[in-house]
Amino acid sequence: MTTAAATPAPTPWWAWTWPPLAWVILAAAALAGTGGVIAVAAGAILILTVFAAVYHAEVVAHRVGEPFGTLVLAIAVTVIEVALIVSVMVGAGADKSGLARDTVFAAVMLICNGLVGLCLLLGGARHYEQGFQAQGACAALAVLAALVTLTLVLPNFTTSTAGPVFTTSQLLFAGVVSLALYGAFVFVQTVRHRDYFLPDVPDEEAHAPPPSGGAALVSLVLLVVSLVAVVGLAKALTPTVEAGVARFGAPKAVVGIIIAALVLLPESLAAIRAAHLNRLQTSMNLALGSALASIGLTIPAVAVVSIIIGQPLALGLGASQEVLLALTLLVGVVTLGTGRTTVLQGIVHLVILAAFLFFAVVP
């Protein structure tokens, strides 16, 4: 006996409403600045637009399947993150030379400790133990270790120029190898060993009817519109954030943390929701893929911009940051290497995140 095919759920009203409204607030901020009421409205609509972006990302992901769906969101967010960093770099003085480093490092720490930790903690609290493909996680961690070492640690130990700065040729080399490593990872993830990044158990939501091609295309457009609006609002709020950081006497690196946190909101919510639904493989694809994209795409872009406009670019991390990075990679290999996780792993990662945030404010 055959049953009638289920009809995909209609797009909720808020998924259509928040992205255009975000652009209205952006226009108001451009005309009148981001003081007072506009700053509050910009912050509120930014959060609401993040929810719209997550919804449209899930529609696209359901249509194209894993791991392409998570790849779409990770690359889209990272490309716009690059645009944000570059826009701040252009015309900025030497005091912004460490912005790209601070933002990229903050993204890596927020993802590998905050996002991964929350996914493991919340997923483990509800499902006790969760599984994912260890081969894919280990492959991602290997590429991540190479990327962060070559781009954020090595500048402190070169002798052609005083650290934490690369020479022009060294900067070009770092950009090329970053693209090469990220390109190789994407090829393995989507073509050569795609099965390493697929769930090892059936996904209940996979039986839901996929959206039509037209609906998926509309969601893809609205996803890009939402993400651009999120980053535009984040940029509009950056002067307010910088003023607040300066008022409290916090280090400038805190600005990079706040920017990274705002930009990563869409994929963070998507990853946490997937872990809550016992789809930890999707969470790991989003989290680790986003960390790789954040370095593999951002470093080459800012390197080229730095060379073209002659803007200084400090990439080398401080000593305490290097220690936290090494601890993050070591713990990541241990906690994710088995393919099975509990709340304990999540707590460990979140404690490392707490240490990162504390010592960023109190260095």
C-alpha positions, 0 to 999 in steps of 0.5 A, spaced: 500 500 500 502 506 498 501 513 502 501 520 499 507 524 500 508 528 505 508 536 504 514 540 506 512 545 512 511 552 509 516 557 511 514 561 517 513 568 517 518 570 521 523 567 516 521 572 511 520 578 516 527 579 520 532 579 514 528 585 510 527 588 517 535 588 519 536 592 512 532 597 514 535 598 521 542 598 517 539 603 513 537 607 519 544 606 523 548 608 516 543 615 516 543 616 524 549 612 527 548 607 532 547 611 538 541 610 543 535 607 541 538 605 534 543 601 538 538 597 542 534 596 536 540 593 532 542 588 537 535 585 538 534 585 530 541 582 529 539 576 534 532 575 531 536 575 524 540 569 526 534 565 528 532 566 520 539 565 518 539 558 522 532 556 519 534 558 512 541 554 512 537 548 515 532 548 509 538 548 504 542 543 508 536 538 508 535 539 500 543 538 498 544 533 504 550 532 508 556 534 509 554 539 503 549 543 507 553 544 513 559 546 508 554 551 505 553 555 512 560 554 514 563 558 508 558 563 507 559 565 514 566 565 514 566 569 507 562 574 510 567 574 516 572 576 512 569 582 509 567 584 516 575 584 518 577 587 511 572 593 511 575 594 518 582 593 516 582 598 510 583 605 512 585 603 520 591 605 523 597 600 526 593 599 532 588 595 528 594 590 525 592 585 530 585 585 529 585 579 524 589 575 529 585 576 535 578 575 531 581 568 528 584 566 534 577 568 538 573 564 533 577 558 533 577 558 541 570 559 541 568 554 536 573 548 539 571 550 546 565 553 546 561 551 541 564 544 541 563 544 549 556 546 549 554 541 544 557 535 548 554 538 554 547 539 552 547 533 547 550 528 553 545 531 558 539 529 554 542 523 550 547 520 555 552 518 550 553 520 543 557 518 537 560 521 531 565 519 525 572 519 529 575 519 522 572 525 520 573 529 526 581 527 527 582 529 519 579 536 521 583 536 527 589 534 523 588 540 518 586 545 524 593 543 528 597 545 521 593 551 520 594 554 526 601 553 527 603 555 520 599 562 521 598 564 528 604 560 532 610 560 526 610 568 526 613 568 533 619 564 531 621 567 524 628 571 523 627 575 517 623 580 521 621 581 528 615 577 530 609 577 530 610 579 523 611 575 517 615 578 511 611 579 504 614 572 502 612 569 508 605 572 508 604 569 501 606 562 503 602 562 509 596 564 505 597 559 499 598 553 504 592 555 508 588 555 501 591 548 499 590 545 506 583 548 506 581 546 499 584 539 500 580 538 506 573 540 503 575 535 497 576 529 502 569 531 506 565 532 500 568 527 495 574 522 496 572 520 503 565 523 504 562 517 508 567 520 514 562 526 515 556 522 514 552 520 521 553 512 522 546 512 525 540 513 521 537 520 522 530 521 523 529 528 520 532 525 513 525 521 512 522 528 512 520 530 505 525 535 502 524 542 500 523 543 493 528 546 488 525 553 488 524 553 496 531 551 497 533 557 492 529 562 495 532 560 502 539 560 499 538 567 497 535 569 504 540 565 508 546 570 504 541 576 505 541 574 513 548 573 514 550 579 510 545 583 515 548 580 521 555 582 519 553 589 517 549 590 524 555 587 527 560 592 524 555 598 525 555 596 533 563 595 533 564 602 535 559 602 540 563 595 542 570 598 542 567 604 546 564 599 551 571 595 552 575 602 552 570 604 558 571 598 562 579 598 561 579 591 557 584 589 552 583 590 545 583 583 544 576 583 547 573 586 541 576 581 536 572 576 541 566 580 541 566 580 533 567 573 532 562 571 537 557 575 533 559 573 526 558 565 529 551 566 532 548 563 526 552 556 525 552 556 533 545 555 534 544 550 528 550 546 531 547 546 538 540 544 535 543 539 532 546 536 538 539 537 542 536 532 536 542 527 537 545 529 530 552 530 533 555 528 526 552 535 524 554 539 530 561 536 529 561 538 521 559 545 523 563 546 528 570 543 526 568 545 519 567 553 521 574 553 525 577 550 518 574 555 514 575 561 519 583 560 518 583 557 511 579 563 508 581 569 512 588 568 513 589 568 505 584 574 504 587 579 509 594 577 507 592 579 500 589 586 503 595 587 507 600 587 502 596 591 497 594 597 502 601 596 506 597 595 512 601 592 518 599 585 519 601 582 526 599 574 526 603 571 532 600 569 538 602 571 545 605 566 550 599 565 554 595 564 547 599 559 545 599 555 551 591 555 551 591 553 543 596 547 545 591 545 550 585 546 546 588 541 540 591 536 545 584 536 549 580 536 542 584 530 540 583 526 546 576 528 547 574 527 540 578 521 538 574 515 540 567 518 536 563 517 543 562 523 548 559 524 554 557 531 558 564 530 561 568 532 555 563 538 554 565 540 561 572 540 560 572 544 553 567 549 557 572 550 562 578 551 557 573 556 554 572 560 561 580 560 562 581 563 555 575 569 556 578 570 563 585 571 561 583 575 555 580 580 560 585 579 565 591 578 561 
